Amino acid sequence: MNQASVAYFTMEMALDSSMSTYAGGLGVLAGDTVRSAAELKVPMVAITLLHRKGYFKQRLDASGWQQEEPSDWNIKDYLHLQEARASVSLEGREVIIQAWMYEVRSPRGFIVPVFFLDTDLPENQPWDRTLTHFLYGGGTPYRLCQEVILGIGGIRMLRALGFTSLSRYHMNEGHAALLGLELLDEVAARAGRNTFMPQDLQAVRDQCVFTTHTPIASGHDQFPLDLALRILGRRELQEMQGVFCCHETLNMTYLALNLSHYINGVAKKHAETSQLMFGKYEIDSITNGVHAATWTSPPFQSLFDRLIPGWRADNFSLRFAHSLALDEIKSAHLQAKQLLLNRVLQETNLALDPHILTLGFARRATAYKRIDLLVSDVSRLQSIAASVGPLQIIYAGKAHPNDHQGKEAIQRIIEVQGMLHPSFKLVYLPNYDLDLAKLITAGVDVWINTPHPPYEASGTSGMKAALNGVPSLSVLDGWWLEGWIEGETGWSIGETCPIDPCQPTRAACDSAALYHKLEKEVIPLFYQNPDRFADVMRHCISLNGSFFNTQRMVSQYVIKAYFE
């Protein structure tokens, strides 16, 4: 019998750049979570899908338009096939599931196993074999079938693997919410019944934890009730619509909310926004973090190992970075910057200058993240670069294959490249992944983030930058509301702009505020007072790097949600 007591369910999981099992922030958070769980010896097991074809490889054509290609990877190089088998019913067909295991091992040897569910078996029908091929791929029926496999199939696979003493089931977003249906069936079976009853709901709530990640309505998975009835074949969906459905849809967020005893947003502001969206539920906050040892660049790792011994085991000890010599910080950062510029040269044949202020923006390209806000007024940027100090911008990020607006934003950024004066260089690096993220977040001088507030649930890229002494110039939303100390850990954008993100003046106001901060504060500080700029870098590490990490975050889940 396996002794884990917490099961962590997530649609994506980022463990290695070569394993195409993640799309972005949700998967990166999941990977960082299980790493810290292993280091803290949390008795956890994780469940996700295999994604044989991955999310996609990004290629930008001559016009700057994103093209997608399959991201195949060699599963056997990373994962070990398990003997256990489970199955689910989809439209009356039995679909067999196998599992592949990856061991997340801490430096002290504690293991958190991650199981990747896979339906590509010869026993299954051809279409069913593809259900675990593409992350967020296919149409609505495909996505619902994936979520049946993750939630219901995940519980059944855990049982087949011998995990019978689990006491908590953590849903990282609503994709896995159907696990509650399987847990209800288990409660009924233990009571000797063929179907569950309303009185069984509390027993399941006592076991479930739900983390919501988006304040955007379109980000919450919903499926037409008739489709759900056809695929699942469960009349309870219609008979207990107050639990499973909302307005003739199977709403995965409401299902997770209804079946969880603890619910949290991923930043304090996000919890407040979610509370307004879901008024009858009590929503707490646990602000996201990043895995410190993973996201600290080699030059800063060496610096910390030498002068802050034990920081890997005790991330909070990074507060002692406050006493690091400024020359040490500048030297480590210059080394990290050169690693990034080497990658730029290798991929684009463009030689960037390590002594020029370099801005970084690497996020998923979607409308609310406003990735092109920084270059919305090219003439103003060029004027600033010519009169105050030269600039370099490094961009990266993928748009979802069906996100036309996101692709257009990428194309607009690339079009800017051909319009620039020599004092201002811009590069867009394709195929953003874990390895490139590590280079960019550590190697730029200032991290830019410009979401539509309040649509940034948390955002962790700026936390990764902070571990490497890179300050943020960001809109006040998500985690930055908690990490921002003006002129000490970075700079804010648009705090006096209209609150309503739908107002057309909001983007113009944020853009003007961004350029004003660059022109009057950030660029002059970088070029005219490098020691003061390095002091800001030092504060980033000591104040934000020491707190916004998954060691602190997982500890909060243990206290508030897992073993309360």
C-alpha positions as CSV (number, residue, x, y, z in Angstrom):
1,M,0.0,0.0,0.0
2,N,1.3,3.5,-0.9
3,Q,1.4,5.9,1.9
4,A,0.8,9.3,0.2
5,S,-2.0,11.3,1.8
6,V,-2.4,14.2,-0.7
7,A,-3.2,13.7,-4.4
8,Y,-2.4,16.7,-6.6
9,F,-4.4,16.8,-9.9
10,T,-3.3,19.1,-12.8
11,M,-4.0,19.2,-16.5
12,E,-0.3,20.1,-17.2
13,M,3.0,19.6,-15.5
14,A,6.3,21.2,-16.3
15,L,9.2,19.0,-15.2
16,D,11.7,19.2,-18.1
17,S,11.9,21.4,-21.2
18,S,12.2,18.3,-23.3
19,M,8.9,16.8,-21.9
20,S,6.1,18.7,-23.8
21,T,3.6,18.2,-21.0
22,Y,3.0,21.9,-20.2
23,A,1.7,25.0,-22.0
24,G,2.6,27.8,-19.5
25,G,2.2,29.1,-16.0
26,L,-0.3,26.5,-14.7
27,G,2.1,23.7,-15.6
28,V,5.2,25.5,-14.4
29,L,3.5,26.1,-11.1
30,A,2.6,22.5,-10.8
31,G,6.2,21.4,-11.4
32,D,7.5,23.8,-8.9
33,T,4.9,22.7,-6.4
34,V,5.8,19.0,-6.5
35,R,9.5,19.9,-6.3
36,S,8.9,21.9,-3.1
37,A,6.6,19.2,-1.8
38,A,9.4,16.7,-2.1
39,E,11.8,19.0,-0.3
40,L,9.3,19.5,2.5
41,K,8.6,15.8,2.7
42,V,4.9,16.3,2.0
43,P,3.4,12.9,1.4
44,M,2.0,13.7,-2.1
45,V,1.3,12.0,-5.4
46,A,0.5,13.9,-8.6
47,I,-1.7,13.0,-11.5
48,T,-1.7,14.6,-15.0
49,L,-2.0,13.6,-18.6
50,L,0.8,12.4,-20.9
51,H,0.4,14.7,-24.0
52,R,2.5,12.6,-26.4
53,K,2.3,15.4,-29.0
54,G,2.7,18.1,-26.4
55,Y,1.3,21.6,-26.7
56,F,3.1,22.7,-29.8
57,K,6.3,23.9,-31.3
58,Q,6.1,27.6,-32.3
59,R,7.5,28.8,-35.6
60,L,7.2,32.4,-36.8
61,D,6.9,32.8,-40.6
62,A,8.4,35.6,-42.6
63,S,5.3,37.8,-41.8
64,G,5.6,37.2,-38.1
65,W,2.6,34.9,-38.0
66,Q,2.7,32.0,-35.6
67,Q,2.7,28.5,-37.0
68,E,2.2,25.4,-34.9
69,E,3.9,22.1,-35.2
70,P,3.6,18.9,-33.1
71,S,6.0,18.7,-30.2
72,D,6.8,15.0,-30.1
73,W,9.2,13.7,-27.4
74,N,10.7,10.3,-26.4
75,I,8.6,9.2,-23.5
76,K,10.8,6.3,-22.5
77,D,13.8,8.7,-22.0
78,Y,12.0,10.3,-19.0
79,L,9.2,8.1,-17.7
80,H,8.7,4.5,-16.5
81,L,5.6,2.5,-17.6
82,Q,3.5,1.1,-14.8
83,E,1.8,-2.3,-14.8
84,A,-1.5,-0.9,-13.4
85,R,-4.4,-0.3,-15.7
86,A,-7.7,1.6,-15.2
87,S,-10.6,2.5,-17.4
88,V,-13.4,5.0,-18.0
89,S,-16.6,4.9,-20.0
90,L,-16.9,7.5,-22.8
91,E,-20.2,7.4,-24.7
92,G,-20.6,3.8,-23.5
93,R,-17.1,2.7,-24.8
94,E,-14.6,1.4,-22.3
95,V,-11.3,3.3,-22.7
96,I,-8.3,1.7,-21.1
97,I,-5.7,3.9,-19.3
98,Q,-2.1,3.2,-18.5
99,A,0.3,5.3,-16.4
100,W,3.9,6.4,-16.8
101,M,5.8,7.5,-13.7
102,Y,8.3,10.3,-13.1
103,E,10.0,10.6,-9.7
104,V,10.5,14.1,-8.3
105,R,13.3,13.5,-5.8
106,S,14.5,16.0,-3.3
107,P,18.3,16.4,-2.5
108,R,17.6,14.4,0.7
109,G,16.0,11.5,-1.2
110,F,12.3,12.1,-0.5
111,I,10.2,11.2,-3.6
112,V,6.9,12.6,-5.0
113,P,5.8,10.4,-7.8
114,V,4.0,12.0,-10.8
115,F,1.8,9.7,-12.9
116,F,1.1,10.6,-16.5
117,L,-2.2,9.1,-17.8
118,D,-2.1,7.7,-21.3
119,T,-4.8,6.2,-23.5
120,D,-2.7,5.3,-26.6
121,L,-3.2,1.6,-26.2
122,P,-4.0,-0.9,-29.0
123,E,-7.1,-2.0,-27.0
124,N,-8.7,1.4,-27.5
125,Q,-10.4,2.7,-30.6
126,P,-8.3,5.0,-32.9
127,W,-9.9,8.3,-31.7
128,D,-9.7,7.3,-28.0
129,R,-6.0,6.6,-28.4
130,T,-5.5,10.3,-29.3
131,L,-7.2,11.6,-26.2
132,T,-4.0,12.1,-24.3
133,H,-2.0,13.3,-27.3
134,F,-2.5,17.1,-27.3
135,L,-2.6,19.5,-24.4
136,Y,-5.6,21.7,-24.8
137,G,-6.1,20.3,-28.3
138,G,-9.2,19.2,-30.3
139,G,-12.7,20.5,-29.9
140,T,-15.2,20.6,-27.0
141,P,-15.9,16.8,-27.0
142,Y,-12.1,16.1,-27.0
143,R,-11.6,18.4,-24.0
144,L,-14.4,16.9,-22.0
145,C,-13.1,13.4,-22.6
146,Q,-9.7,14.5,-21.5
147,E,-11.2,15.9,-18.2
148,V,-13.0,12.6,-17.7
149,I,-9.7,10.8,-18.0
150,L,-7.9,13.2,-15.7
151,G,-10.6,13.3,-13.0
152,I,-12.4,10.0,-13.0
153,G,-9.6,8.1,-14.6
154,G,-7.1,9.7,-12.3
155,I,-8.9,8.4,-9.1
156,R,-9.3,4.9,-10.6
157,M,-5.6,4.8,-11.6
158,L,-4.5,5.9,-8.0
159,R,-6.6,3.0,-6.6
160,A,-5.0,0.6,-9.2
161,L,-1.6,1.8,-8.1
162,G,-2.4,1.1,-4.5
163,F,-3.0,4.6,-3.2
164,T,-5.8,3.8,-0.8
165,S,-5.0,6.0,2.2
166,L,-5.4,9.4,0.5
167,S,-7.1,12.0,2.6
168,R,-6.9,15.1,0.4
169,Y,-7.5,15.7,-3.4
170,H,-6.1,19.0,-4.6
171,M,-7.6,20.3,-7.9
172,N,-5.1,22.7,-9.5
173,E,-7.8,24.5,-11.6
174,G,-11.2,23.0,-12.5
175,H,-10.0,20.6,-15.2
176,A,-9.9,17.7,-12.7
177,A,-13.3,18.5,-11.0
178,L,-14.9,15.2,-12.2
179,L,-12.8,13.4,-9.6
180,G,-15.6,14.5,-7.2
181,L,-18.0,12.4,-9.2
182,E,-15.8,9.3,-8.7
183,L,-15.3,10.1,-5.0
184,L,-19.1,10.3,-4.6
185,D,-19.4,6.9,-6.3
186,E,-16.9,5.5,-3.8
187,V,-18.8,6.9,-0.8
188,A,-22.0,5.3,-2.1
189,A,-20.3,2.0,-2.7
190,R,-18.9,2.0,0.9
191,A,-22.5,2.5,2.1
192,G,-23.7,-0.5,0.0
193,R,-25.5,1.7,-2.6
194,N,-25.4,1.8,-6.4
195,T,-25.8,5.5,-6.5
196,F,-24.8,8.4,-4.3
197,M,-27.2,10.6,-2.4
198,P,-27.2,14.3,-1.4
199,Q,-26.0,13.4,2.1
200,D,-22.8,12.0,0.5
201,L,-21.7,15.4,-0.6
202,Q,-20.1,16.5,2.7
203,A,-17.9,13.4,2.9
204,V,-16.4,14.4,-0.5
205,R,-16.1,18.1,0.4
206,D,-14.1,17.1,3.5
207,Q,-11.5,15.5,1.1
208,C,-11.2,18.1,-1.6
209,V,-9.2,21.3,-2.1
210,F,-9.7,23.6,-5.1
211,T,-7.3,26.3,-6.4
212,T,-8.8,28.6,-9.0
213,H,-6.4,30.4,-11.3
214,T,-8.4,32.8,-13.5
215,P,-10.7,35.7,-12.9
216,I,-11.7,35.6,-16.6
217,A,-15.1,33.9,-17.3
218,S,-13.8,32.3,-20.6
219,G,-11.0,30.6,-18.6
220,H,-13.5,28.4,-16.7
221,D,-14.3,25.2,-18.6
222,Q,-18.0,24.7,-19.4
223,F,-19.6,22.0,-21.4
224,P,-23.2,21.7,-22.8
225,L,-25.3,19.5,-20.6
226,D,-26.4,17.3,-23.5
227,L,-22.8,16.6,-24.4
228,A,-21.9,15.8,-20.8
229,L,-24.9,13.4,-20.5
230,R,-23.9,11.7,-23.8
231,I,-20.2,11.3,-22.9
232,L,-20.6,10.4,-19.2
233,G,-24.0,8.7,-19.4
234,R,-24.8,9.9,-15.8
235,R,-28.3,10.9,-15.1
236,E,-27.1,12.5,-11.8
237,L,-25.8,15.4,-13.8
238,Q,-29.4,16.4,-14.6
239,E,-30.9,15.3,-11.3
240,M,-28.4,17.3,-9.2
241,Q,-27.9,20.3,-11.3
242,G,-27.3,22.5,-8.3
243,V,-24.0,20.6,-7.8
244,F,-22.9,19.6,-11.3
245,C,-24.5,22.1,-13.7
246,C,-25.3,25.8,-14.1
247,H,-27.7,27.1,-16.7
248,E,-27.7,23.8,-18.7
249,T,-24.0,23.5,-18.7
250,L,-21.5,21.3,-16.9
251,N,-19.4,24.0,-15.2
252,M,-16.2,22.6,-14.0
253,T,-15.4,25.5,-11.7
254,Y,-18.8,25.4,-10.0
255,L,-18.4,21.6,-9.6
256,A,-15.0,22.1,-7.9
257,L,-16.4,24.9,-5.7
258,N,-19.4,22.7,-4.7
259,L,-17.3,19.7,-3.8
260,S,-14.4,21.4,-1.9
261,H,-14.0,22.3,1.7
262,Y,-11.1,24.7,1.1
263,I,-10.9,27.1,-1.9
264,N,-8.2,29.5,-2.6
265,G,-7.1,32.1,-5.2
266,V,-3.5,32.5,-6.1
267,A,-2.9,36.1,-4.8
268,K,-4.7,38.3,-2.3
269,K,-6.2,40.5,-5.0
270,H,-7.2,37.4,-7.0
271,A,-9.0,35.9,-4.0
272,E,-10.9,39.2,-3.6
273,T,-11.9,39.2,-7.3
274,S,-12.9,35.5,-7.1
275,Q,-15.0,36.2,-4.1
276,L,-16.9,38.8,-6.1
277,M,-17.4,36.3,-8.9
278,F,-18.5,33.4,-6.6
279,G,-20.2,35.1,-3.8
280,K,-21.6,32.2,-1.9
281,Y,-18.3,30.4,-1.4
282,E,-15.6,31.3,1.1
283,I,-12.4,31.9,-0.9
284,D,-9.1,32.2,0.8
285,S,-5.7,33.2,-0.7
286,I,-2.4,31.5,-1.0
287,T,-0.1,33.6,-3.2
288,N,1.8,31.6,-5.8
289,G,5.5,31.1,-5.6
290,V,8.4,29.6,-7.7
291,H,10.9,26.9,-6.9
292,A,13.9,28.9,-5.9
293,A,16.7,26.4,-6.8
294,T,15.1,25.8,-10.2
295,W,14.8,29.5,-11.2
296,T,18.0,30.9,-9.8
297,S,20.6,31.2,-12.5
298,P,23.9,29.4,-12.2
299,P,25.8,32.6,-11.4
300,F,23.5,33.6,-8.6
301,Q,23.4,30.0,-7.3
302,S,27.2,30.1,-7.0
303,L,26.9,33.5,-5.2
304,F,24.3,32.3,-2.8
305,D,26.1,29.0,-2.2
306,R,29.2,30.9,-1.2
307,L,27.6,33.7,0.9
308,I,24.2,32.4,2.0
309,P,24.8,28.7,2.7
310,G,21.6,26.7,3.2
311,W,19.4,28.9,1.0
312,R,18.2,25.9,-1.0
313,A,16.8,24.2,2.1
314,D,15.6,27.4,3.7
315,N,14.5,29.9,1.0
316,F,13.7,32.5,3.6
317,S,17.4,32.8,4.4
318,L,17.6,34.7,1.1
319,R,16.6,37.7,3.2
320,F,20.4,37.9,4.0
321,A,21.0,38.9,0.4
322,H,20.4,42.4,1.9
323,S,24.0,42.3,3.0
324,L,25.6,41.1,-0.3
325,A,28.1,43.5,-1.8
326,L,26.7,45.4,-4.8
327,D,29.7,44.4,-6.9
328,E,28.9,40.7,-6.3
329,I,25.4,41.3,-7.5
330,K,26.5,43.2,-10.6
331,S,29.0,40.6,-11.5
332,A,26.6,37.6,-11.1
333,H,23.9,39.5,-13.1
334,L,26.4,40.3,-15.9
335,Q,27.2,36.6,-16.2
336,A,23.5,35.7,-16.4
337,K,22.9,38.4,-18.9
338,Q,25.7,37.2,-21.1
339,L,24.2,33.6,-21.1
340,L,21.0,35.1,-22.5
341,L,22.7,37.2,-25.1
342,N,24.7,34.2,-26.3
343,R,21.3,32.4,-26.9
344,V,20.0,35.5,-28.8
345,L,23.1,35.5,-31.0
346,Q,22.8,31.8,-31.6
347,E,19.2,31.9,-32.6
348,T,19.0,35.3,-34.4
349,N,22.5,36.2,-35.4
350,L,21.9,39.5,-33.6
351,A,24.6,40.7,-31.2
352,L,23.2,42.6,-28.3
353,D,25.3,44.7,-26.0
354,P,25.5,43.5,-22.4
355,H,26.0,47.1,-21.2
356,I,22.7,48.4,-22.7
357,L,19.5,48.4,-20.6
358,T,17.6,45.2,-21.6
359,L,13.9,44.9,-21.0
360,G,12.3,41.4,-20.9
361,F,8.7,40.4,-21.7
362,A,7.9,36.6,-21.9
363,R,4.3,35.6,-21.3
364,R,1.6,33.7,-23.0
365,A,0.3,35.9,-25.8
366,T,-3.3,36.5,-25.1
367,A,-5.4,39.7,-25.1
368,Y,-5.6,40.5,-21.4
369,K,-1.8,40.2,-21.0
370,R,-1.3,43.0,-23.6
371,I,2.1,41.8,-24.7
372,D,2.3,44.6,-27.3
373,L,1.6,47.5,-25.0
374,L,5.3,48.2,-24.5
375,V,5.7,48.9,-28.3
376,S,2.3,50.6,-28.8
377,D,4.0,53.9,-29.5
378,V,7.2,53.2,-31.3
379,S,8.1,56.8,-32.0
380,R,7.9,57.6,-28.3
381,L,10.1,54.6,-27.4
382,Q,12.6,55.6,-30.0
383,S,12.7,59.2,-28.8
384,I,13.3,58.0,-25.2
385,A,16.1,55.6,-26.3
386,A,17.8,58.3,-28.4
387,S,17.6,61.1,-25.7
388,V,17.8,59.2,-22.4
389,G,19.7,56.0,-23.1
390,P,19.7,53.1,-25.5
391,L,17.3,50.1,-25.1
392,Q,17.1,46.5,-26.0
393,I,13.9,44.4,-25.7
394,I,13.7,40.6,-25.6
395,Y,10.3,39.0,-26.2
396,A,9.1,35.5,-26.1
397,G,5.8,33.7,-25.7
398,K,3.2,31.5,-27.5
399,A,-0.4,32.2,-28.4
400,H,-2.9,29.4,-28.2
401,P,-3.5,27.9,-31.7
402,N,-7.1,29.3,-31.7
403,D,-6.2,32.7,-30.2
404,H,-6.2,35.0,-33.3
405,Q,-5.8,38.1,-31.2
406,G,-2.7,36.7,-29.5
407,K,-1.2,35.8,-32.8
408,E,-1.9,39.3,-34.1
409,A,-0.1,40.8,-31.1
410,I,3.0,38.7,-31.8
411,Q,2.9,39.8,-35.4
412,R,2.6,43.5,-34.4
413,I,5.7,43.1,-32.2
414,I,7.7,41.5,-35.0
415,E,6.7,44.2,-37.4
416,V,8.2,46.8,-35.1
417,Q,11.6,45.2,-35.6
418,G,11.9,46.7,-39.0
419,M,10.9,50.2,-37.9
420,L,13.6,50.7,-35.2
421,H,16.5,53.2,-35.0
422,P,19.9,51.6,-34.2
423,S,19.7,52.9,-30.6
424,F,16.8,50.6,-30.0
425,K,16.9,46.8,-30.7
426,L,14.1,44.3,-30.4
427,V,14.1,40.5,-30.8
428,Y,11.3,37.9,-30.5
429,L,12.6,34.5,-29.5
430,P,10.3,31.6,-30.7
431,N,9.3,28.4,-28.9
432,Y,9.3,29.7,-25.3
433,D,10.0,26.8,-22.9
434,L,11.5,26.2,-19.5
435,D,15.1,26.6,-20.5
436,L,14.5,29.8,-22.4
437,A,12.4,31.1,-19.5
438,K,15.3,30.5,-17.1
439,L,17.6,32.5,-19.4
440,I,15.3,35.4,-19.9
441,T,14.0,35.9,-16.4
442,A,17.6,35.9,-15.1
443,G,19.3,37.7,-18.0
444,V,17.3,40.9,-18.7
445,D,17.8,44.0,-16.6
446,V,14.1,44.9,-16.0
447,W,11.0,42.6,-16.2
448,I,8.0,44.1,-17.9
449,N,4.4,42.9,-17.2
450,T,1.4,44.8,-18.5
451,P,-1.9,42.8,-17.9
452,H,-5.4,44.3,-17.8
453,P,-6.2,44.5,-14.1
454,P,-7.8,42.6,-12.4
455,Y,-7.3,39.8,-14.9
456,E,-3.8,38.8,-13.8
457,A,-4.6,36.1,-11.2
458,S,-1.0,35.9,-9.9
459,G,1.8,35.8,-12.5
460,T,5.0,34.1,-11.5
461,S,7.4,35.3,-14.1
462,G,8.3,38.4,-12.1
463,M,9.0,36.2,-9.1
464,K,11.5,34.2,-11.1
465,A,13.2,37.5,-12.2
466,A,13.3,38.7,-8.5
467,L,15.3,35.6,-7.5
468,N,18.0,36.8,-9.9
469,G,17.9,40.4,-8.8
470,V,15.8,41.6,-11.8
471,P,13.3,44.3,-10.7
472,S,9.8,44.5,-12.2
473,L,8.2,47.4,-14.0
474,S,4.6,46.2,-13.9
475,V,1.0,47.0,-13.7
476,L,-0.3,46.7,-10.1
477,D,-2.2,43.4,-10.3
478,G,-1.7,39.8,-9.1
479,W,1.3,39.1,-7.0
480,W,3.0,42.4,-7.8
481,L,0.5,44.2,-5.5
482,E,2.2,42.3,-2.7
483,G,5.8,42.4,-3.9
484,W,5.9,46.0,-5.1
485,I,7.8,48.7,-3.1
486,E,8.2,51.7,-5.4
487,G,11.9,52.2,-6.2
488,E,13.0,49.4,-3.9
489,T,11.8,46.2,-5.6
490,G,10.8,47.8,-8.9
491,W,8.3,50.3,-10.3
492,S,4.5,50.4,-10.8
493,I,2.6,51.2,-14.0
494,G,-0.7,53.0,-14.1
495,E,-1.8,53.2,-10.4
496,T,-3.8,56.3,-11.2
497,C,-5.3,54.9,-14.4
498,P,-9.1,54.1,-14.7
499,I,-10.1,51.1,-12.7
500,D,-12.4,49.7,-15.4
501,P,-10.2,47.7,-17.9
502,C,-12.9,48.0,-20.5
503,Q,-12.5,51.8,-20.7
504,P,-10.6,52.7,-23.9
505,T,-8.6,55.2,-22.0
506,R,-7.1,52.4,-19.8
507,A,-4.6,51.1,-22.3
508,A,-3.5,54.6,-23.3
509,C,-3.0,55.6,-19.7
510,D,-1.0,52.5,-18.9
511,S,1.1,53.0,-22.0
512,A,1.8,56.6,-21.1
513,A,2.7,55.6,-17.5
514,L,5.0,52.9,-18.7
515,Y,6.9,55.3,-21.0
516,H,7.0,57.9,-18.2
517,K,8.6,55.5,-15.7
518,L,11.1,54.4,-18.3
519,E,12.1,57.9,-19.3
520,K,12.2,59.6,-15.9
521,E,13.2,56.8,-13.5
522,V,14.3,53.4,-14.8
523,I,16.7,54.4,-17.7
524,P,18.3,57.3,-15.8
525,L,18.9,55.1,-12.8
526,F,20.4,52.3,-14.8
527,Y,22.9,54.6,-16.7
528,Q,23.5,57.4,-14.2
529,N,23.5,55.6,-10.8
530,P,24.4,51.9,-11.3
531,D,25.1,51.3,-7.6
532,R,21.6,52.5,-6.7
533,F,20.2,50.2,-9.5
534,A,22.1,47.3,-8.0
535,D,20.7,48.2,-4.6
536,V,17.2,47.7,-6.1
537,M,18.3,44.4,-7.4
538,R,19.5,43.4,-4.0
539,H,16.1,44.3,-2.5
540,C,14.4,42.1,-5.1
541,I,16.3,39.1,-3.8
542,S,16.1,39.8,-0.1
543,L,12.4,40.9,0.0
544,N,10.7,39.1,-2.9
545,G,13.0,36.2,-3.6
546,S,12.9,35.1,0.0
547,F,9.1,35.1,0.2
548,F,7.5,34.5,-3.3
549,N,8.7,30.8,-3.5
550,T,6.9,27.5,-3.5
551,Q,8.6,26.5,-0.2
552,R,6.5,29.1,1.5
553,M,3.5,28.4,-0.7
554,V,3.4,24.6,-0.1
555,S,3.9,25.2,3.6
556,Q,0.7,27.3,3.6
557,Y,-1.2,24.6,1.7
558,V,0.0,22.1,4.3
559,I,-1.3,24.3,7.2
560,K,-4.4,25.7,5.6
561,A,-5.7,22.9,3.3
562,Y,-4.0,19.6,3.7
563,F,-3.6,18.8,7.4
564,E,-5.6,21.5,9.1
